[in-house]
Amino acid sequence: MTLELENKEAQQVAYAALRPAARLALGAGVSLREIKKLVEIAFYQEAKTSGLKMREISDVLSVSMAKVGLLSKGLKNHFVQPDVEHGVSRKILSLLWAGPLSKSRIQQALPDFESAAVEQAIKQLIDEERVHEIDGRTPLFKLSAAAHRLDTNPWMAKIDGLNTLLEFVSRTIETRFFEDDDRANVRNLAFRVRDEDLEKIQQFYEEQLFPLIVKLDGAVEDEASSTPMKLSLLWTPDQEKLNEHE
């Protein structure tokens, strides 16, 4: 089968990004038909997030308004829960890293979420003492500490963490390939570790990397110039290589 592709470089990048999704779906028994439906919903969500109206989404995706309605329903019914339960809290914390904000400013910065969901998340963050309210003519909300980690044990929290990870990955791809910005870097390492030394990777993150990130983030509070960064550090045993030695 021969495919005629437009913008081949962009398609090569998209194909490379799609292969891990195809690998995961194939291994989990998700059918190609289901994947096609998921891709349509993902396209709809990204178009909606970019600020397009329903009619504009219909034009961009080359589908009918009825189809757009079905995609909207599919998104709300099956895939919004992680964002509602955990994503909104994570995004509020990210916004407040830059400085205190009013409730209206937070809601303006999160157009994908209902105002009730934002209010509930703010209340929960206050109850958890992650955020506190500054009294004034217009009350502001501020981080209670320089760094926060959200619970990653529940299933939906794990899905939200996956969403955040892949957001970082996709942003890095955009910066490196489409914006030609050398400030985005990826370093891939393959190495072997003794079983008794595996915990040292986690120890490095806890004792050295995370404190460094907190220190660097805190140093820009009073600086006029700073660059928002995204960082994901991954490590996992290579199961394919392990199987070779069984």
C-alpha positions as CSV (number, residue, x, y, z in Angstrom):
1,M,0.0,0.0,0.0
2,T,1.4,3.4,-1.0
3,L,0.3,6.5,0.9
4,E,0.6,10.0,-0.7
5,L,1.7,12.2,2.1
6,E,1.7,16.0,2.3
7,N,4.2,17.8,4.6
8,K,6.3,14.6,4.9
9,E,8.5,15.9,7.7
10,A,5.5,16.7,9.9
11,Q,4.0,13.4,9.1
12,Q,7.2,11.6,10.0
13,V,7.2,13.2,13.4
14,A,3.5,12.4,13.9
15,Y,4.0,8.8,12.9
16,A,6.9,8.4,15.3
17,A,4.7,9.8,18.1
18,L,1.8,7.5,17.1
19,R,3.8,4.3,17.2
20,P,4.0,4.1,21.0
21,A,0.2,4.5,21.2
22,A,-0.2,1.8,18.6
23,R,2.1,-0.5,20.5
24,L,0.3,0.1,23.8
25,A,-3.1,-0.4,22.2
26,L,-2.1,-3.6,20.4
27,G,-0.7,-5.1,23.6
28,A,-3.8,-4.1,25.5
29,G,-6.2,-5.6,22.9
30,V,-7.6,-2.2,21.8
31,S,-8.9,-2.6,18.3
32,L,-8.0,-0.4,15.3
33,R,-11.7,0.6,15.1
34,E,-11.6,1.8,18.7
35,I,-8.3,3.6,18.1
36,K,-9.8,5.5,15.1
37,K,-12.6,6.7,17.4
38,L,-10.1,7.8,20.0
39,V,-8.0,9.7,17.5
40,E,-11.2,11.6,16.4
41,I,-12.0,12.5,20.0
42,A,-8.4,13.6,20.6
43,F,-8.5,15.8,17.5
44,Y,-11.7,17.3,18.7
45,Q,-10.3,18.0,22.2
46,E,-7.2,19.7,20.8
47,A,-9.2,21.8,18.4
48,K,-11.5,22.8,21.3
49,T,-8.6,23.6,23.6
50,S,-7.1,25.9,21.0
51,G,-10.3,28.0,21.2
52,L,-12.1,27.0,18.0
53,K,-15.9,27.2,18.0
54,M,-18.1,24.2,17.0
55,R,-18.5,25.4,13.4
56,E,-14.8,26.0,13.1
57,I,-14.0,22.6,14.5
58,S,-16.4,21.1,11.9
59,D,-14.4,22.9,9.1
60,V,-11.0,22.0,10.4
61,L,-11.8,18.3,11.0
62,S,-13.9,18.1,7.8
63,V,-16.8,16.5,9.6
64,S,-20.5,17.4,10.0
65,M,-21.8,19.4,13.0
66,A,-23.6,16.2,14.1
67,K,-20.3,14.5,14.2
68,V,-18.8,17.3,16.2
69,G,-21.7,16.9,18.7
70,L,-20.9,13.1,19.0
71,L,-17.2,13.8,19.6
72,S,-18.1,16.4,22.3
73,K,-20.4,13.8,23.9
74,G,-17.7,11.1,23.7
75,L,-15.1,13.4,25.3
76,K,-17.4,14.4,28.2
77,N,-18.7,10.9,28.9
78,H,-15.4,9.0,28.8
79,F,-12.2,11.1,29.0
80,V,-12.8,14.3,31.0
81,Q,-12.8,12.7,34.4
82,P,-9.0,12.7,34.9
83,D,-8.9,16.4,34.2
84,V,-11.9,17.2,36.4
85,E,-10.6,15.1,39.3
86,H,-6.9,15.9,39.2
87,G,-5.9,17.9,36.2
88,V,-7.6,21.1,37.3
89,S,-5.8,21.0,40.7
90,R,-2.4,20.5,38.9
91,K,-3.1,23.4,36.5
92,I,-4.1,25.7,39.3
93,L,-0.9,24.9,41.2
94,S,1.1,25.6,38.0
95,L,-0.7,29.0,37.5
96,L,0.0,30.0,41.1
97,W,3.7,29.2,40.8
98,A,4.0,32.5,38.8
99,G,2.3,34.5,41.6
100,P,-1.0,35.0,43.5
101,L,-4.1,35.2,41.4
102,S,-7.8,36.0,41.9
103,K,-10.5,33.3,41.4
104,S,-11.6,35.1,38.2
105,R,-8.1,35.2,36.7
106,I,-7.7,31.5,37.5
107,Q,-11.0,30.7,35.8
108,Q,-10.0,32.8,32.8
109,A,-6.8,30.8,32.4
110,L,-8.7,27.5,32.5
111,P,-11.4,27.8,29.9
112,D,-11.7,24.1,29.5
113,F,-13.1,23.6,33.0
114,E,-16.5,24.6,34.4
115,S,-16.4,27.4,37.0
116,A,-17.8,25.0,39.6
117,A,-15.0,22.5,39.0
118,V,-12.4,25.3,39.4
119,E,-14.1,26.6,42.6
120,Q,-14.2,23.0,44.0
121,A,-10.5,22.5,43.2
122,I,-9.5,25.7,44.9
123,K,-11.5,24.8,48.0
124,Q,-9.9,21.4,48.1
125,L,-6.4,22.8,47.7
126,I,-7.1,25.2,50.6
127,D,-8.4,22.4,52.7
128,E,-5.2,20.4,51.9
129,E,-3.2,23.5,52.9
130,R,-1.5,23.6,49.5
131,V,-3.0,27.0,48.8
132,H,-4.1,29.9,51.1
133,E,-6.2,32.9,50.5
134,I,-4.9,36.5,50.8
135,D,-7.5,38.9,52.1
136,G,-8.1,42.1,50.2
137,R,-10.5,44.0,48.1
138,T,-10.1,41.2,45.6
139,P,-9.1,38.1,47.4
140,L,-6.0,36.4,45.9
141,F,-4.9,32.8,46.2
142,K,-1.2,31.9,46.8
143,L,0.8,28.7,47.1
144,S,1.4,27.7,50.7
145,A,4.8,26.2,49.8
146,A,7.3,26.4,47.0
147,A,6.7,22.9,45.8
148,H,3.7,20.5,45.7
149,R,3.3,16.9,44.6
150,L,-0.1,15.5,43.9
151,D,-1.2,12.0,44.9
152,T,-0.4,9.5,42.1
153,N,-2.0,6.4,43.6
154,P,-5.6,6.4,42.4
155,W,-6.1,5.3,38.8
156,M,-7.5,8.7,37.6
157,A,-4.5,10.5,39.2
158,K,-2.2,8.1,37.3
159,I,-4.1,9.0,34.1
160,D,-3.7,12.7,34.8
161,G,0.0,12.1,35.4
162,L,0.2,10.3,32.1
163,N,-1.6,13.3,30.4
164,T,1.0,15.7,31.9
165,L,3.9,13.5,30.9
166,L,2.8,13.3,27.3
167,E,2.0,17.0,27.3
168,F,5.7,17.6,28.2
169,V,6.9,15.2,25.6
170,S,4.7,16.7,22.8
171,R,5.8,20.2,23.8
172,T,9.4,19.1,23.6
173,I,8.8,17.6,20.1
174,E,7.1,20.8,18.9
175,T,10.0,22.9,20.2
176,R,12.8,20.8,18.7
177,F,11.3,19.9,15.4
178,F,8.9,22.7,14.4
179,E,10.3,25.7,16.2
180,D,14.0,24.8,15.8
181,D,14.6,26.0,19.4
182,D,17.8,24.4,20.9
183,R,16.7,25.1,24.4
184,A,14.6,22.0,24.2
185,N,16.8,18.9,24.7
186,V,16.3,15.2,25.0
187,R,18.9,12.8,26.4
188,N,18.3,9.1,26.0
189,L,20.5,6.7,28.0
190,A,20.6,2.9,28.0
191,F,22.5,1.3,30.8
192,R,22.5,-1.7,33.2
193,V,21.8,-1.5,37.0
194,R,22.3,-4.0,39.7
195,D,19.0,-4.9,41.4
196,E,20.3,-3.6,44.7
197,D,21.1,-0.2,43.1
198,L,17.7,0.5,41.5
199,E,16.6,2.5,44.5
200,K,19.5,4.9,43.9
201,I,17.7,6.4,40.8
202,Q,14.7,7.3,42.9
203,Q,17.1,8.6,45.6
204,F,18.8,10.8,43.1
205,Y,15.5,12.4,42.1
206,E,14.3,12.9,45.7
207,E,17.6,14.2,47.2
208,Q,19.3,16.0,44.3
209,L,17.1,16.7,41.2
210,F,13.9,17.8,42.9
211,P,15.6,20.1,45.5
212,L,17.6,21.7,42.6
213,I,14.3,22.4,40.6
214,V,12.8,24.0,43.7
215,K,15.9,26.1,44.2
216,L,15.9,27.2,40.5
217,D,12.2,28.0,40.5
218,G,12.5,30.0,43.7
219,A,15.4,32.1,42.4
220,V,13.3,33.7,39.7
221,E,10.6,35.1,42.0
222,D,12.0,38.6,41.8
223,E,13.6,38.4,38.4
224,A,12.1,40.2,35.4
225,S,13.3,37.6,32.9
226,S,12.7,33.8,33.2
227,T,11.9,30.9,30.9
228,P,9.1,28.5,31.8
229,M,10.4,25.0,31.5
230,K,9.0,21.5,31.3
231,L,11.0,18.5,32.5
232,S,10.2,14.8,32.5
233,L,12.8,12.3,33.7
234,L,12.0,8.6,32.9
235,W,13.5,5.4,34.0
236,T,12.3,1.8,33.7
237,P,13.7,-1.7,33.3
238,D,13.9,-2.7,29.6
239,Q,11.6,-5.8,29.7
240,E,12.7,-6.9,26.2
241,K,16.3,-7.0,27.3
242,L,15.4,-8.7,30.5
243,N,13.6,-11.5,28.7
244,E,16.7,-12.2,26.6
245,H,18.5,-13.3,29.8
246,E,15.7,-15.4,31.3
